[in-house]
Every structure is written in C-alpha cells, then in structure tokens.
Amino acid sequence: MISRTIDDNLLNCPFCRRPLEAPGEIKARFGSSFEGGRCECGAVFVYDRDGHSLGDAYVDALGLLCGDDWERVWSLSPDEDYEVLELAYDSRRRKFGNERRRIANSPVFLFLRLKENSAAADRE
C-alpha cells in the first residue's frame, strides 16, 4: 500500500475537488491487482508507481470505471464517452504536478470519469 507516502488530505479529485482516500489495492477480474480508488462524483483513479505501466493502468481504470464489463470498456471512446486526466505526483513536494511536465520514473495518477451526456453513461 502507498498510504505511507501519500497524505490522504492532499489527494483531491481533479474533476470535482472532493477529497479522496489514498489508493488501495483493488483485485482485478483476472486475478491481478492494482492500486486505485473511486470518487463520489463517479470518477475512478489508478496509481502507477513509476509511470512505466500507463497502458496497464489505463486498462485497469477503464475496467474499474465500467465495473469489469469488458464489452462496455471496449465500446467507449475517449473524450466522447469519458474524460481522462493523467497527473504526475511529486512525492517530494507532496502534490500533483503538471501532466505535460512529467519527469521520468515519476508516479502517475490516471483519473477517468464518464461524461454525463454520453451514451455510455446512460447504460449505467
């Protein structure tokens, strides 16, 4: 668990600004696990400790967003059906950094949220 390195009070949802709990371990459908969580606004997030597994983090976040409904996951289109924010976490300063200025090997939080007006949100 990463709760020792991330202060719960510093983690806020970038979509609604509500405070979030530190990422917890989530068991994926096929037996693997990842670190992430949910917000009350419907957003989900996944934590990639070194920023090298963003592809896996993206798939894990989509699965979490859709309740492991993989047919639904593969039917979604980014920006059309859901919003994506990739934020670097600066552990030295204990805050999120600019998504475009990510340093190599820096931790990354990947946030996803279904758009309210998308057909995908209507199927929930």
N, C-alpha and C positions, 0 to 999 in steps of 0.2 A: 504494500500500500504506500501511496505517496503522501499521505496526510501529514507526515512529519515535515515535509519540505514545502508544502503549500498551505498557507494560512487560510482557513475556511472563510474568514472575514474579508479576504482580498479577492475572492473569486465571485464575480458577478456575471450574470447572463448578458452578453453583448446585445441581445435583441430587446430585452425588457428591463435590464438593470437590476433585476431581483438578485439577492444573494444566493449563491449555490454552495452546496456542501462540497468538500474535497472529493475528487474522483474515487470511486470504489471499484472493486473487482466485479466484473459482470461476466457471467458464463454465457458463451455464445452457443447457438443451437448445435453446432457440430463438435462440441467438447473443448474448444479453445476458450481462452478468457482474455479480456482486455480491461483497461481502466477507463471509466467514464461515468456519466450520470445524466439526470434529467432536470429540467426546469419546469415550474408550474405553467409557464406560457406555452409549453409543448415542445420546446427546443430540447435537443439532446446534444451531448458533447462526449468526445473521446480524447484521451490524453495519449500522446505519442512521446515517450520519454526522451528520445534522441532525435526525433524528426526524420528518421530514416525509413519509417514504415507508414508513410502517409497513405499509400494505396490501401493497405490493410485497414488503417484507421478509418478511411473513408467508407469502405465496405461495412465495417463494424458499425459505424454511425448510421448508415442507411438501414441496416438490419434492425438496430435499436429504434430508429425513427418509425419503422413500419411493423414493429412487433414480430420480427422474424418472418414476415410474409414476403418471401423472396420473389414471388411472381410480381408482387406490387413494387418491390425495390427496383427491379429491372425495367419497370414501366415508367418510372419517374424521370423527368428531365430537369437538370439543374437550372436555376434561375426561372424556369417556367413553373415547376411544381414545388420547389423548395429553395430556401436561401442557405448559403454556405459562407461561413467566416472561418478563416484559418489564422489563429493568433499565436505568435511566439510568446513563451513565458520566460521572463527574465528572472531567474531564481536569485540572483544577486540583489536586484532591486525589489524583488517580490511583487512584480506587476507584469501586465501584458505589454508586449511591445508591438510595434507596427508590423502588420502582416507582410509588408513588402520588404522589410529590412531584417529578415530572419537570419540569424547567424548559424553557420554550420554546426550541427550537433546540438542545437538548442531544442528544449522541449517545446512541443506544439499542442495546442488545444484546437480541435476541429469541432465547430458548432454547426448544427443543421436544424432547420425549422421548416415545416411545411407552410406553404403560402396559403392564406385563408381562402383566396379566390380560385385555387387550383382544383381541378377535377379529383386529384389525389386526396385532398383534404376532405372532399365530400364523401369519399369512400370509407372514411374512418368510422 
